[in-house]
Amino acid sequence: MKKLVALLVGFSLLFAGCATIKAKLPGIKPLSKIVVHIGDTMRSAGGEEISVGGSKIFTAKGMDAENNSVSVGSPVWSATPSDVVAITPAVGAKVTIKGIKEGSADIVVESAGGVKWTGTIYVR
């Protein structure tokens, strides 16, 4: 009986130690915000101008609440109105936005978890 009690106490301490260590390990931080840049630069995409017929590459990046980089996954891109610019592909971290006609379009980039970035693109 004493051996069984000692064995159970040993397992309890082992599992308690594992739980303590596990609690101290840093976990994956959740996506808190999306930032959009021109290409792979750090230049913010809000207010960007594109000429009619011209195009630019835009990159969505994920950030946690402490501004550390995290995966943005495969966000969905949309434009309102949709006849001012064309976005290809419409899903993914990196897209090409082409100016179709003069005007402005509000661009929304939304993650699967509902985190959004909104900005305006001007076509001249």
C-alpha positions in Angstrom: 0.0 0.0 0.0 2.9 2.4 0.8 4.3 1.8 -2.6 1.0 2.6 -4.3 0.7 5.9 -2.3 4.3 6.8 -3.1 3.6 6.1 -6.8 0.5 8.2 -6.8 2.2 11.1 -5.0 5.1 10.9 -7.5 2.7 11.0 -10.5 0.8 13.9 -8.9 4.0 15.9 -8.4 5.1 15.1 -12.0 1.8 16.3 -13.5 1.7 19.3 -11.2 5.2 20.2 -12.4 4.2 19.8 -16.0 1.2 22.0 -15.6 3.4 24.7 -14.0 5.9 24.6 -16.8 3.2 24.6 -19.4 1.6 27.7 -17.9 4.9 29.6 -18.2 5.4 28.8 -21.8 4.4 31.7 -24.2 1.4 30.9 -26.3 0.5 32.0 -29.7 -1.0 35.5 -29.4 -4.3 36.1 -31.1 -4.7 38.5 -34.1 -5.6 41.9 -32.7 -5.3 44.1 -35.8 -4.4 44.1 -39.4 -2.0 46.6 -41.0 -1.7 47.0 -44.8 1.5 48.1 -46.5 2.5 48.8 -50.1 4.2 45.7 -51.3 6.7 44.4 -48.7 7.6 47.9 -47.4 6.5 49.5 -44.2 4.7 52.3 -46.0 1.1 52.4 -44.9 -1.5 51.8 -47.7 -4.2 54.2 -46.4 -4.7 57.1 -48.8 -2.6 55.5 -51.6 -3.1 56.7 -55.2 -3.2 54.5 -58.2 -3.4 55.7 -61.8 -6.2 54.5 -64.1 -4.8 51.3 -65.6 -2.0 51.1 -63.0 -1.6 48.7 -60.2 0.1 48.2 -56.9 0.8 45.2 -54.7 -0.7 45.5 -51.2 0.3 43.2 -48.2 -1.8 42.6 -45.1 0.1 41.8 -41.9 -1.2 40.6 -38.6 -0.4 42.1 -35.2 -1.2 41.0 -31.7 -2.2 43.4 -28.9 1.4 44.1 -28.1 2.3 45.0 -31.8 4.2 41.7 -32.4 3.8 40.1 -35.8 1.3 37.2 -35.9 -0.3 35.3 -38.8 -3.0 37.2 -40.7 -4.2 33.9 -42.3 -6.0 34.4 -45.5 -8.0 37.6 -45.2 -10.8 38.6 -47.6 -10.4 41.9 -49.5 -13.3 44.0 -50.9 -13.8 47.4 -52.4 -16.7 49.8 -52.3 -17.6 50.8 -54.9 -16.4 47.8 -56.7 -16.1 49.4 -60.2 -13.2 51.8 -59.2 -10.6 49.2 -58.5 -10.1 45.5 -59.2 -8.5 43.3 -56.4 -6.8 40.0 -57.4 -6.9 37.6 -55.8 -9.7 38.6 -53.4 -8.4 36.3 -50.7 -4.9 36.2 -49.3 -2.2 38.3 -47.5 -0.8 39.7 -50.7 -3.0 41.2 -53.5 -2.8 43.4 -56.6 -5.1 46.4 -56.7 -5.6 47.9 -60.2 -7.2 51.3 -60.9 -10.2 50.8 -63.2 -11.7 54.4 -63.3 -11.2 57.7 -61.6 -12.6 57.9 -58.1 -12.1 56.5 -54.6 -12.8 53.1 -53.2 -13.0 52.1 -49.6 -10.9 48.9 -49.1 -11.8 46.4 -46.4 -9.4 43.6 -45.4 -11.1 41.1 -43.0 -9.7 38.0 -41.2 -11.6 34.9 -40.6 -12.0 36.0 -37.0 -13.6 39.3 -37.9 -10.6 41.6 -37.4 -10.7 44.4 -40.1 -8.5 47.0 -41.7 -10.2 49.8 -43.7 -8.6 52.4 -45.9 -9.3 54.5 -49.0 -7.5 54.1 -52.3 -7.7 57.0 -54.8 -7.6 56.4 -58.6 -6.5 59.4 -60.7 
